[in-house]
Amino acid sequence: MNRSIEIIGTESLGVRGLSCLVHAGERRIVIDPGIALGYLRHGFLPHPLQIAEGEHLRQRIITALTTATDVVFSHFHGDHVPLRDANPYQMAIRQLPPNFQKICCWSKSMDALGTKMKQRAQDLKEYIGSNFHSAENLKDGPLCFSKAVNHGGGRNSGSDMVMMTRIDVGNAVFVHASDIQLLDAETIDYIIAWEPDIVLAAGPPLYLERLSPAMRQVAWENGFRLAQNVETLILDHHLMRDQQGPVWLADLSAAVGRQIYCAADFMGRKRLLLEAERKNLYGAMPVPATWHEEYAKNKGVQI
């Protein structure tokens, strides 16, 4: 594990998201400080075991922010940014530490966003004030930001685009490629041209039936090509939302001839595929009918 990079929260660590803390000289950069648990899966709200892990990792994000110099928002989905209208299982703006408004914020542009995403971006901009910067194609010291690239297959609209981040951590170059899902060859070209040593990216959403066989093949080919050009490849997020993910990762590792990591592997931790196991968790540990309502009430949020 490169000690300059700490992956805080993603699916193999028990939550939805792709948050991390990166040290680069005097800079402490938190990327995508959001969290979610998948509101409904197999007809079930998050299991209390998931919620407990979510509480733990939410606090770790908050702790990382208390000493951060920079924060990056790759896009405005609810598992990547704090929200004014957060549900009980997400990061709320009101939970951010007091110093947050003093942190330099680098954000995907607000251009061409849909109504919901634009409101989320505007909420953050109003809260952060003059420290909120649209960062696409900008460079600042060890940080470099991409143009907007496709969120998965994308439809070339603002709501379906994300911003990637390249950071020179001194002994290596790290790239955070949020929600690309390996579904766009041009995005893979962009990453390779950055000449990274370590890449953290969202793998394909195999759990979605609408992901066609052709798109699954595209993701495999792009994942294989990226792995051939990067010393350390970490694939997680959408990929690890069901039990197909670990199998796909193992198959890719075998094809490439070396290990391709999920975040838990990279961090030297046990895999916690809690969303993938949600139905089984309810079977093994039944939950009282009013549990979620009481939890939300204690949080001051409605479900």
N, C-alpha and C positions, 0 to 999 in steps of 0.2 A: 504494500500500500504506500502511495506517495503521501507523506505527512502534510503536504501543502493542501490536500484536497480531502474534505470530509463530506460525504454524502449523508444528509440528515434524514430526509423522508422521501420514500418512493415505495412502489408496490412490494418489492422483495423485503422491505423493512417494515411493512405492515400498514401503509397508508397510500392513498393516491397523491401524486405530486412528483416533483423532480427537484427538490430543494437541496442546496449544498452551500458549504462555506469554503472559500478558497483564499489562501494566504499568498500574497505576492509582494515581497518586500514589506513596506509599512502598510500596505493596503490589506484590509480584511473585507472580502467581497461575498455578500450573500446573494445567491441567485434563486429566484422564484420562491419567495418566502410565503407559500400558500400550502394548504393541506385540505384534503377531502377524504371521505370514506366510501364514496359511491352510495348515493342516497337510497336507492333500491336495487337489490340484486337477487334474482330468483324469488322475487316477491317479498323479500325480507329487508327491513332496515338494518343498519350496521349492528353487529352483535356487540354486547358490552365488552367483550375481550378486545374487539377492534377499537371501540371507543376509548378504552383505557390506554391502548397504545397510541391512539391519536392524541390524547391529552398529553402523554409523555413527549411525543415528538413535537407537538405544538410548542411546548415549553422550551424544548431544545432550540427551535427556530427563534423564539423570543430571546433566549439567552445569547444566541449568536448575533442577533441584531443589536444587542446592548453595547457591543464593542466594534460593530461594523463601521467601516469608512464609506462603503459603497453598497448599494443594493441594485439588483437588475431584475426587471420584469420582462420576460420573453414574450408574453402575451397576457390576455386578461381573463383566461378561464379560471373558474373558481377553485381549482386545485393548484393554482400557481401564484395567486395574488391574494392579499387580505381584502375582505369585502365589507362594505357598509351594511349589507343585508345578508350576512352570513347565516347559514343554517347551523344547528347545534354542533355539527361535525366539521365545520370549516374554520379557517382563521378569520377573525373579525378585525376590522380596523381599530375598534375600541380596545383590542387586546395588545396592540403594538406598544413597545416600551417608550418611555417619555422622550428619549433621544432620537426617535425615528425621523422626526421632521428635520433634524440636523444632518442626516446621512445624505450623501450625494446619490441621487436616484437616476438610473439609466434605464430608459423604457422603450419598448417598441412604440413606433409612431401611432398616434390616434387616428391617422388618415384612414378613410374608407371603412371604418368599423360599423357594424350593425348597432342598432339602438341600445341593446343590453350591454354589449361590450364597451361602447362609447361611454355609457353612464358609469360603468366600473372604472374606466380610465379617468374620467372626469372626477369621480370621487377621490381617487388617489392623488390626482394633480392638485385638487383643492386642499386636500389634507397636507400634502408635502410642501406646496407652495413653490418658491423660486428654486428649490433644489431638485425639482422634477425636470428631467431633460429627455427629449426625444433623441434616441441614440443611434438609429440605423445608419450604418456606413461611417460611424465616427470612431476615432481612436483617442484614448486618453491614457498615457503612460503604458502600463502593461496590458491594458484592456483594449480590445478591438471588437467592434460589433458588425454583424452582417447586415446586408439588405434584408428586407422581408422575404422569407422563403415559405414554401408550402407547409401548412399544417397537415401532415399526411399527404394524401393525394391532392388535397386542396382544390379550390375552385377559383383561385386567384381573386378572392375578395378579402377585405381587411380582417373579417372574422376568422378566416381560414389561413392566416399567415402568422409566422412567428419570427422572432429575432434570435439568432445564435450569438454566442459570446466566446471569444478567444482570449485566453489569459496566459501571459508569459510568467510562469511562477519561478523563474530563475534557472532551475535545472531541467525544466520540461515545459512544453506548451500544452495547455489543457483547453479542450473545447466542450462547451455545454450546448447540446443540440436538442432543445426541448421540442417534443411532440412531432418530430419529423417523420417518425414511424417507418423510415427506410423506404418510403414509397415514391420518392422523386429522385431520379438519377442526377439531375442538375444540382440538387442540394448536396448529394454525396460528392460530386465534383468540387463544389465550393469548399466543403470541409477538407478534402484531400489537398486542395491548393493552399490551405492554411498551414500545412505541414505539421499537424499536431502529433504529440507523443501519446496523449491520453484523450479519449473521447467518451463522454457520457451522453447517450442518446436514448430517445424513446424507440423501442422496437415496435413491430407491427401488432395491431389489435386482433390477434387470432381469435379472440372470444366473440368477435362480431360476425354474425352469419353473412352480413352484407359484404364482407371482405372476400372478393371473388378469388377463384383459383389463380387467375392471371395476376391479380395484385399480390397474392401470396408469393408467387414466383418472382415478381419484381422485388419484393422485400428481401427474399432470400438472396437474389443476385446482388442487390445493393449492399446487403449485410456482408456478404462474402468479399465483395470488392473493397469495402471499407476496412474490413479486418485485415486484408492483405497489405493495406497502406498505413496502418496505425499499430504502434507497438502494444498499446493496451486499449482494448475496446470494452466498454461497459454498456450493456443494453438492458433496459428495464422499462418501467412505467407501463404503458398499455400491454406490452408483451407478457407481463407477469400477473395479469388479472385472472388467468385460469391455468389449469395444469398443463395446457399445451405449451406454455412458455418455457418451462424448464427443459422439456423434451426438445423443443426447437433450438434452444441455446446449446444443449449438449450435441445435437446433430451438427450445428454450425461449427462448434469447436472441433468436432471430429473431421469435418470437411476441410477446415483451415489448417488443422494440425497443431493447434495450441489452444489454450483456454480463452474463451470469450466469457467475460464476467457478467453477472448481475451485480447490483449495488451491494447486496449483502455479502457476496463472495469477495468483492473488492475491499470491503470494510472489515473482512474477517469475522463476520457475524453469521449466526444461524438465519436461514431464510424464514421469513414470516409471511407466508402467502395467505394472509388472513381473508382477503376478499375472495380469493379462489376457494377458500374453505368455509365460506359463510354458511352455506346450507348445512354442512356437516357440523359446524359449531352449534347451530341451533338444535340439531339432533342430539349432540352430546351434552350440551348445557342449555336446557330450555330457559326461556326468558318470560317473566310475568307480563301479562297483556298491557299493563299500565307503565311498564318500566321506562319506555322512551318518552312518554308524555311527562313523567316526573323528572326525567333527566333534563328535557328541554325547559321545563318550568324553572328548574334550578339555575339554568343558564340564562333565563330571561328571554328565551326565544321560543317561537311557536313552531310546531312541526305539522 
